[in-house]
Amino acid sequence: MQAPPSDHRYRRRFLVEFTPAESDRLDRLGFAHGTKRKAILAGLQLLESGEIEALRGQVAELTAERDAATAAAAQATAAQAVANKEQRAKASATSTKLTEERATHRATKAQLAQARQQLKEARRDLTTAQDEQRRLAARVPHHAFCPACEKYVPEAEWAEEPDPKGGVHVYHKPHGFVPKKTWTQSPSVLFWRSTPSAPKPTS
């Protein structure tokens, strides 16, 4: 299998359909994240990060610790009948630790519930984004009019020439790059388009 191209223009499209409510959600989250693409990537990053599985593991560990602490507290309570002040202080400390662990457990459960909700929303947003991507892909032109040929030519015959002022000139490759009409040649330029901006480095 060939490695994916390193050209910054490389894009891969995914097509998906959304309901009106899902489309509205994508618009809203796209605005919150800056772009719909960033909103989708945020959802994918959550899926890939493994945070949900880590939270589940923490819940399991805290549950085991809570059960162990509960058993220790029961033993301490039974011993209080014959224990002295020092033993009662120790039992009180154990009860305090149990309370803290229960509070931590509740907080972890809340985090897990929030992560599940975020994952659910991310899946909805991804579905909405894929539908939007499909809609936009249908509007991308695949033929352009060549003045030299006086007909529409397919995208497979296009080539690009950098514009010193920015962007690129797309021309009909069989004629070579002919930006203006000459005595012997008609222009081969199909259209001009801008080049994608380089992504900003993340801190």
Phi and psi in degrees as a GROMACS rama.xvg file:
@    title "Ramachandran Plot"
@    xaxis  label "Phi"
@    yaxis  label "Psi"
@TYPE xy
-74.686  144.559  GLN-2
-68.5073  149.477  ALA-3
-60.4076  146.279  PRO-4
-64.9964  144.74  PRO-5
-88.1158  -5.93939  SER-6
-57.7568  130.208  ASP-7
-65.7163  -10.6988  HIS-8
-84.9359  -4.57793  ARG-9
-62.4818  129.077  TYR-10
-139.961  145.281  ARG-11
-125.791  130.441  ARG-12
-101.348  143.733  ARG-13
-122.255  134.376  PHE-14
-106.383  133.423  LEU-15
-156.899  155.379  VAL-16
-107.869  146.381  GLU-17
-128.182  152.886  PHE-18
-79.9244  166.223  THR-19
-56.8914  -41.0499  PRO-20
-65.6415  -39.6685  ALA-21
-67.416  -37.5031  GLU-22
-64.1921  -40.2729  SER-23
-63.5204  -38.1046  ASP-24
-63.4608  -42.4613  ARG-25
-62.7605  -41.6316  LEU-26
-60.464  -43.8805  ASP-27
-66.685  -46.3435  ARG-28
-72.1489  -32.1993  LEU-29
-61.7089  -39.6707  GLY-30
-67.1738  -39.0524  PHE-31
-67.5601  -37.3104  ALA-32
-90.7832  -6.56549  HIS-33
106.613  -45.7334  GLY-34
-146.984  160.325  THR-35
-63.6633  -36.3713  LYS-36
-62.7049  -41.8005  ARG-37
-64.8471  -37.0796  LYS-38
-64.1413  -40.9742  ALA-39
-66.2012  -44.2835  ILE-40
-64.2687  -34.9318  LEU-41
-62.1736  -41.4817  ALA-42
-64.9642  -41.933  GLY-43
-65.6479  -38.3288  LEU-44
-63.3103  -37.68  GLN-45
-63.6317  -40.8722  LEU-46
-64.5958  -38.9215  LEU-47
-82.1434  -22.9376  GLU-48
-69.07  -24.4863  SER-49
77.18  13.5999  GLY-50
-63.3406  -35.3996  GLU-51
-65.7087  -44.45  ILE-52
-64.6606  -36.8512  GLU-53
-64.0245  -39.9886  ALA-54
-64.7761  -39.0856  LEU-55
-62.5506  -39.9476  ARG-56
-63.4326  -40.3528  GLY-57
-63.4965  -39.5847  GLN-58
-61.6083  -43.2006  VAL-59
-62.913  -42.8899  ALA-60
-65.2682  -43.068  GLU-61
-66.8417  -34.5982  LEU-62
-63.7623  -42.5918  THR-63
-64.2696  -41.944  ALA-64
-64.1332  -39.1041  GLU-65
-63.4459  -43.8847  ARG-66
-62.8493  -40.4677  ASP-67
-65.2475  -41.3323  ALA-68
-66.1177  -36.5383  ALA-69
-63.1994  -41.8159  THR-70
-64.694  -40.7358  ALA-71
-64.9231  -38.9177  ALA-72
-65.255  -36.9946  ALA-73
-65.2812  -40.321  ALA-74
-65.8354  -40.1329  GLN-75
-65.5161  -36.9676  ALA-76
-64.2579  -41.4372  THR-77
-65.7051  -32.0245  ALA-78
-80.3125  -15.8528  ALA-79
-62.7004  -27.4283  GLN-80
-62.6952  -30.601  ALA-81
-118.308  2.34464  VAL-82
-90.6121  163.9  ALA-83
-93.3207  -171.191  ASN-84
-60.7496  -37.0082  LYS-85
-63.9052  -40.5446  GLU-86
-66.1135  -38.4716  GLN-87
-65.7809  -37.3564  ARG-88
-63.248  -40.2511  ALA-89
-64.2495  -41.1866  LYS-90
-64.7352  -37.5887  ALA-91
-64.0124  -39.468  SER-92
-64.0742  -39.1238  ALA-93
-64.1064  -40.3544  THR-94
-63.9118  -39.1275  SER-95
-63.7597  -42.8378  THR-96
-62.3225  -39.7034  LYS-97
-62.8608  -42.0133  LEU-98
-61.7524  -42.6541  THR-99
-64.2156  -40.7324  GLU-100
-67.4676  -37.0926  GLU-101
-64.7447  -39.598  ARG-102
-63.8486  -40.945  ALA-103
-63.9844  -39.6362  THR-104
-63.7987  -43.0195  HIS-105
-63.0108  -40.3426  ARG-106
-64.5564  -39.7606  ALA-107
-65.8309  -39.8762  THR-108
-63.7243  -38.3978  LYS-109
-65.0741  -40.0494  ALA-110
-63.6676  -40.7171  GLN-111
-64.3866  -42.3154  LEU-112
-62.5467  -40.8279  ALA-113
-64.7458  -41.2819  GLN-114
-64.2059  -38.5083  ALA-115
-64.963  -39.9255  ARG-116
-65.267  -41.4775  GLN-117
-63.6638  -39.0036  GLN-118
-65.1087  -41.0471  LEU-119
-62.4281  -43.6736  LYS-120
-67.0105  -37.1408  GLU-121
-63.8879  -38.5936  ALA-122
-65.4191  -40.5335  ARG-123
-64.4303  -42.3478  ARG-124
-63.9762  -38.125  ASP-125
-64.4109  -41.2831  LEU-126
-62.7671  -42.5618  THR-127
-64.2696  -42.1049  THR-128
-65.4323  -38.0228  ALA-129
-66.5896  -34.6982  GLN-130
-66.8103  -42.1832  ASP-131
-64.0214  -39.3049  GLU-132
-63.8396  -38.5025  GLN-133
-64.9923  -41.081  ARG-134
-63.9526  -43.4852  ARG-135
-69.5169  -35.9529  LEU-136
-63.2985  -32.91  ALA-137
-67.9958  -18.3876  ALA-138
-96.7196  -3.66301  ARG-139
-75.0646  126.071  VAL-140
-72.1077  145.047  PRO-141
-122.282  1.3471  HIS-142
-137.089  147.064  HIS-143
-139.834  151.402  ALA-144
-81.2348  127.624  PHE-145
-100.843  118.505  CYS-146
-61.9498  -32.9202  PRO-147
-69.8023  -40.7281  ALA-148
-85.0474  -22.5825  CYS-149
58.6759  42.4537  GLU-150
-160.817  166.821  LYS-151
-79.0805  135.986  TYR-152
-118.525  148.645  VAL-153
-75.2654  161.328  PRO-154
-60.653  -28.5364  GLU-155
-63.1965  -20.8696  ALA-156
-100.017  8.93398  GLU-157
-84.4691  154.336  TRP-158
-143.16  166.067  ALA-159
-123.234  144.231  GLU-160
-129.881  121.336  GLU-161
-59.2407  140.205  PRO-162
-95.6929  123.826  ASP-163
-56.7777  -25.9566  PRO-164
-87.6389  0.00456232  LYS-165
117.828  150.173  GLY-166
78.1165  -167.457  GLY-167
-138.849  149.88  VAL-168
-93.7893  126.523  HIS-169
-97.1991  123.993  VAL-170
-129.515  167.058  TYR-171
-80.82  111.86  HIS-172
-56.6712  -39.0097  LYS-173
-59.7272  -25.6585  PRO-174
-92.044  -9.8264  HIS-175
76.4237  176.631  GLY-176
-83.2235  107.741  PHE-177
-123.672  95.4798  VAL-178
-71.7574  -29.5252  PRO-179
-133.459  160.535  LYS-180
-71.4675  136.848  LYS-181
-120.002  -176.551  THR-182
-66.9571  -28.9161  TRP-183
-110.933  -15.1825  THR-184
-133.881  146.193  GLN-185
-90.9729  153.842  SER-186
-62.3668  144.404  PRO-187
-105.587  -0.653796  SER-188
-70.1734  128.989  VAL-189
-89.3085  -46.0394  LEU-190
-171.247  171.333  PHE-191
-114.435  145.369  TRP-192
-146.5  155.067  ARG-193
-78.7194  159.684  SER-194
-98.7411  146.705  THR-195
-60.9354  141.754  PRO-196
-71.5874  145.23  SER-197
-67.8952  139.779  ALA-198
-63.1945  141.461  PRO-199
-73.0413  138.664  LYS-200
-65.4578  140.441  PRO-201
-89.9002  144.442  THR-202
